[in-house]
């Protein structure tokens, strides 16, 4: 009888430990489902529009526009930072209204040297007062953007880039992937680029409408969880309750994974 009681007791505690462990992992994984949710502005986002305006012998010229479609959160100095990864071996021959933070290794080129040869370039806005021959419309604000709810006229920023070693038709061009956005710190998650209907543009005299040759959009959403350096929750995996004996670890629950932002570490 004593052996039976001991067996039942041990089984109960094993089941209880398993249940607690299961609940812990479910709690941890639940952060990934809400990583792109902002309770203050659930429908707000930052949209990146990539318009191909013309084809070149080895690529294309595109205008990239960042729209801050958030109601309350504006982008302050030092401003936005936009990154992506090229699908093939593309390079950036030149830019206007923006610049990459690094040129990368362009040693394989002779004669004309590209503006950037990195597989994963990072672009920042130019500063106010930039020479006019380096500007395009709606650029050079130092990366500062108002929110759409505050002032739609100042909620966008644009730059132009000439891309080489890329496709030269709608069927051969490849969209970049792994977009990242800092505005200026972390907190934003960007989805994949999606090809949409080409953008249309009305001339200043409103008598003619032109359109891009190809357009894709990227949507980035904000998460308070991703913006926090240290998670707000604390889990002590111990039976001790005195924090002088078992101190609360800096990161015990919902720890950010650097290789997969927004997910728990394994």
KEPANU-688260 format. One record per residue (C-alpha): residue in one letter; residue number from 1; x, y, z. Coordinates in Angstrom, 3 decimals. Layout:
KEPANU-688260
<a NUM <X Y Z>> ...
END
This chain:
KEPANU-688260
<x 1 <0.000 0.000 0.000>> <x 2 <2.853 2.363 0.888>> <x 3 <4.541 1.584 -2.434>> <x 4 <1.333 2.386 -4.329>> <x 5 <0.991 5.721 -2.511>> <x 6 <4.631 6.580 -3.279>> <x 7 <4.110 5.723 -6.971>> <x 8 <1.011 7.918 -7.238>> <x 9 <2.736 10.806 -5.454>> <x 10 <5.771 10.659 -7.752>> <x 11 <3.558 10.487 -10.839>> <x 12 <1.616 13.535 -9.677>> <x 13 <4.761 15.604 -9.148>> <x 14 <6.203 14.495 -12.503>> <x 15 <2.990 15.517 -14.229>> <x 16 <2.948 18.809 -12.343>> <x 17 <6.536 19.612 -13.339>> <x 18 <5.794 18.749 -16.957>> <x 19 <2.716 20.994 -16.949>> <x 20 <4.661 23.925 -15.498>> <x 21 <7.425 23.456 -18.065>> <x 22 <4.891 23.251 -20.891>> <x 23 <3.154 26.425 -19.738>> <x 24 <6.507 28.214 -19.548>> <x 25 <7.405 27.394 -23.151>> <x 26 <3.933 28.340 -24.359>> <x 27 <4.249 31.660 -22.538>> <x 28 <7.654 32.245 -24.093>> <x 29 <6.536 31.366 -27.613>> <x 30 <3.485 33.600 -27.343>> <x 31 <5.733 36.633 -27.749>> <x 32 <6.429 35.756 -31.372>> <x 33 <2.752 36.003 -32.210>> <x 34 <2.539 39.534 -30.837>> <x 35 <5.955 40.790 -31.910>> <x 36 <4.416 43.120 -34.516>> <x 37 <1.539 44.533 -32.489>> <x 38 <1.337 48.011 -31.018>> <x 39 <-1.705 48.392 -28.716>> <x 40 <-1.558 52.196 -29.022>> <x 41 <-1.801 52.058 -32.827>> <x 42 <-2.841 48.551 -33.957>> <x 43 <-3.364 49.581 -37.597>> <x 44 <-0.289 51.785 -37.925>> <x 45 <2.726 50.794 -39.998>> <x 46 <5.658 52.087 -41.983>> <x 47 <5.368 51.257 -45.685>> <x 48 <8.379 51.156 -47.991>> <x 49 <7.480 51.647 -51.660>> <x 50 <10.078 50.666 -54.278>> <x 51 <9.264 52.118 -57.730>> <x 52 <11.360 51.152 -60.756>> <x 53 <11.313 54.255 -62.956>> <x 54 <13.573 53.191 -65.851>> <x 55 <15.721 50.325 -67.086>> <x 56 <19.481 50.598 -67.639>> <x 57 <21.853 48.348 -69.641>> <x 58 <22.584 46.229 -66.543>> <x 59 <19.739 47.034 -64.156>> <x 60 <17.348 49.824 -63.276>> <x 61 <16.819 53.178 -61.590>> <x 62 <14.368 53.146 -58.671>> <x 63 <12.865 55.647 -56.257>> <x 64 <12.330 54.279 -52.747>> <x 65 <9.846 56.092 -50.508>> <x 66 <9.293 55.500 -46.791>> <x 67 <5.812 56.415 -45.514>> <x 68 <5.164 56.700 -41.781>> <x 69 <1.518 55.587 -41.619>> <x 70 <1.493 55.642 -37.808>> <x 71 <-0.903 57.841 -35.888>> <x 72 <1.317 58.970 -33.040>> <x 73 <4.863 57.634 -33.349>> <x 74 <7.154 59.854 -35.386>> <x 75 <10.774 59.148 -36.295>> <x 76 <13.187 61.417 -34.488>> <x 77 <16.917 62.132 -34.906>> <x 78 <19.218 60.469 -35.796>> <x 79 <16.487 59.197 -38.107>> <x 80 <15.550 56.013 -39.953>> <x 81 <17.957 53.330 -41.137>> <x 82 <16.808 50.967 -43.890>> <x 83 <18.502 47.690 -44.782>> <x 84 <17.893 44.692 -47.041>> <x 85 <19.641 41.750 -48.685>> <x 86 <20.000 41.493 -52.445>> <x 87 <18.539 38.435 -54.156>> <x 88 <21.507 38.011 -56.529>> <x 89 <24.773 39.932 -57.046>> <x 90 <23.308 43.405 -57.407>> <x 91 <25.337 46.534 -56.691>> <x 92 <24.365 50.176 -56.236>> <x 93 <26.073 52.301 -58.869>> <x 94 <24.902 55.652 -57.526>> <x 95 <22.418 57.270 -55.151>> <x 96 <20.631 60.585 -54.706>> <x 97 <18.802 61.718 -51.586>> <x 98 <20.387 58.975 -49.482>> <x 99 <23.590 57.029 -48.981>> <x 100 <24.773 53.656 -47.745>> <x 101 <26.696 53.570 -44.493>> <x 102 <29.383 51.293 -45.996>> <x 103 <30.739 50.856 -49.511>> <x 104 <31.843 47.249 -49.100>> <x 105 <34.409 45.367 -51.203>> <x 106 <34.340 46.698 -54.782>> <x 107 <37.827 45.425 -55.715>> <x 108 <36.497 43.306 -58.580>> <x 109 <35.455 46.432 -60.499>> <x 110 <37.795 48.322 -62.824>> <x 111 <37.178 51.892 -63.893>> <x 112 <33.800 52.978 -62.513>> <x 113 <33.480 51.991 -58.856>> <x 114 <29.957 51.420 -57.474>> <x 115 <28.558 53.414 -54.593>> <x 116 <28.008 50.144 -52.662>> <x 117 <28.932 46.506 -53.308>> <x 118 <27.624 44.987 -50.082>> <x 119 <25.223 42.055 -50.231>> <x 120 <23.256 43.646 -47.381>> <x 121 <23.451 47.445 -47.749>> <x 122 <22.211 49.861 -45.109>> <x 123 <20.815 53.217 -46.248>> <x 124 <20.376 56.463 -44.320>> <x 125 <18.851 59.791 -45.292>> <x 126 <21.009 62.768 -46.234>> <x 127 <21.123 65.824 -43.997>> <x 128 <19.377 69.157 -44.602>> <x 129 <21.613 71.473 -46.601>> <x 130 <22.827 68.731 -48.942>> <x 131 <23.913 70.168 -52.345>> <x 132 <21.033 70.312 -54.826>> <x 133 <22.776 68.014 -57.316>> <x 134 <22.602 65.240 -54.684>> <x 135 <18.937 65.763 -53.800>> <x 136 <15.624 64.452 -55.100>> <x 137 <12.120 65.511 -54.105>> <x 138 <11.142 64.680 -50.524>> <x 139 <14.657 63.832 -49.327>> <x 140 <17.344 65.116 -47.039>> <x 141 <15.541 65.490 -43.707>> <x 142 <18.176 63.702 -41.665>> <x 143 <15.853 60.702 -41.436>> <x 144 <13.271 62.600 -39.373>> <x 145 <9.612 61.911 -40.216>> <x 146 <6.365 63.086 -38.684>> <x 147 <3.558 60.605 -38.169>> <x 148 <0.746 60.426 -40.719>> <x 149 <-1.772 61.371 -38.041>> <x 150 <0.205 64.484 -37.182>> <x 151 <1.161 65.804 -40.643>> <x 152 <0.768 63.673 -43.798>> <x 153 <2.767 66.194 -45.859>> <x 154 <5.939 65.513 -43.861>> <x 155 <5.383 61.799 -43.174>> <x 156 <7.375 60.555 -46.184>> <x 157 <11.005 60.417 -47.274>> <x 158 <12.512 59.355 -50.622>> <x 159 <15.841 58.428 -52.157>> <x 160 <16.911 57.274 -55.612>> <x 161 <19.333 54.486 -56.470>> <x 162 <20.757 53.059 -59.675>> <x 163 <21.055 49.273 -59.354>> <x 164 <23.457 47.251 -61.498>> <x 165 <24.025 43.545 -62.188>> <x 166 <20.276 43.120 -61.849>> <x 167 <17.369 42.109 -64.038>> <x 168 <16.408 44.484 -66.833>> <x 169 <12.755 43.462 -67.306>> <x 170 <9.745 42.837 -65.079>> <x 171 <10.331 39.097 -65.465>> <x 172 <14.068 39.009 -64.726>> <x 173 <14.342 41.523 -61.880>> <x 174 <14.425 40.020 -58.377>> <x 175 <13.024 41.780 -55.326>> <x 176 <15.346 42.224 -52.323>> <x 177 <14.586 40.313 -49.133>> <x 178 <15.162 40.481 -45.368>> <x 179 <14.233 44.149 -45.019>> <x 180 <15.116 45.792 -41.703>> <x 181 <14.129 49.175 -40.313>> <x 182 <15.412 51.136 -37.354>> <x 183 <13.615 54.342 -36.519>> <x 184 <16.090 55.065 -35.002>> <x 185 <16.199 52.149 -32.530>> <x 186 <14.814 48.595 -32.721>> <x 187 <11.161 47.610 -32.496>> <x 188 <10.151 47.186 -36.146>> <x 189 <9.534 43.932 -37.996>> <x 190 <9.354 44.060 -41.799>> <x 191 <7.471 41.573 -43.929>> <x 192 <8.546 40.311 -47.356>> <x 193 <8.423 42.556 -50.410>> <x 194 <5.180 42.155 -52.367>> <x 195 <4.784 43.138 -56.011>> <x 196 <1.780 45.463 -56.405>> <x 197 <0.178 47.570 -59.133>> <x 198 <2.683 50.115 -60.489>> <x 199 <2.494 53.500 -58.779>> <x 200 <0.916 56.352 -60.738>> <x 201 <2.202 59.932 -60.733>> <x 202 <0.370 63.123 -61.710>> <x 203 <2.432 65.870 -63.337>> <x 204 <2.517 69.284 -61.599>> <x 205 <0.111 70.762 -64.167>> <x 206 <-2.281 67.830 -63.519>> <x 207 <-2.642 67.216 -67.258>> <x 208 <-0.765 63.920 -67.512>> <x 209 <-0.401 60.732 -65.472>> <x 210 <2.696 58.539 -65.663>> <x 211 <3.421 55.280 -63.883>> <x 212 <6.319 53.220 -62.591>> <x 213 <7.548 50.253 -64.629>> <x 214 <7.303 47.995 -61.577>> <x 215 <6.460 48.500 -57.900>> <x 216 <6.768 46.464 -54.731>> <x 217 <5.823 47.327 -51.155>> <x 218 <7.275 46.321 -47.801>> <x 219 <5.257 46.788 -44.591>> <x 220 <7.004 47.245 -41.236>> <x 221 <5.119 47.189 -37.929>> <x 222 <6.153 48.260 -34.449>> <x 223 <6.289 46.110 -31.325>> <x 224 <6.910 47.342 -27.795>> <x 225 <8.376 43.924 -26.967>> <x 226 <11.064 44.170 -29.637>> <x 227 <11.877 47.723 -28.588>> <x 228 <12.652 46.697 -25.000>> <x 229 <16.276 45.903 -24.256>> <x 230 <15.294 43.704 -21.315>> <x 231 <11.983 41.798 -21.055>> <x 232 <9.667 43.018 -18.320>> <x 233 <8.917 39.517 -17.021>> <x 234 <11.190 37.614 -14.670>> <x 235 <11.086 33.874 -14.063>> <x 236 <13.032 32.167 -11.295>> <x 237 <13.528 28.475 -12.067>> <x 238 <14.157 27.636 -8.428>> <x 239 <12.317 26.870 -5.228>> <x 240 <14.137 29.703 -3.422>> <x 241 <12.181 32.914 -3.013>> <x 242 <14.875 35.134 -1.546>> <x 243 <16.400 37.229 -4.329>> <x 244 <19.665 37.495 -2.376>> <x 245 <20.085 33.725 -2.712>> <x 246 <18.833 33.288 -6.279>> <x 247 <18.945 36.669 -8.054>> <x 248 <16.526 37.349 -10.867>> <x 249 <18.381 36.739 -14.154>> <x 250 <18.676 39.613 -16.600>> <x 251 <16.862 37.584 -19.253>> <x 252 <14.830 34.530 -18.265>> <x 253 <11.624 34.810 -20.283>> <x 254 <11.000 36.008 -23.821>> <x 255 <14.723 36.560 -24.359>> <x 256 <15.382 38.037 -27.772>> <x 257 <17.179 35.804 -30.251>> <x 258 <19.735 37.803 -32.252>> <x 259 <19.578 35.404 -35.192>> <x 260 <15.763 35.497 -35.288>> <x 261 <14.577 38.824 -33.802>> <x 262 <11.433 38.553 -31.742>> <x 263 <11.755 34.845 -30.988>> <x 264 <12.787 33.169 -27.753>> <x 265 <16.276 31.785 -27.349>> <x 266 <16.566 28.028 -27.271>> 
END
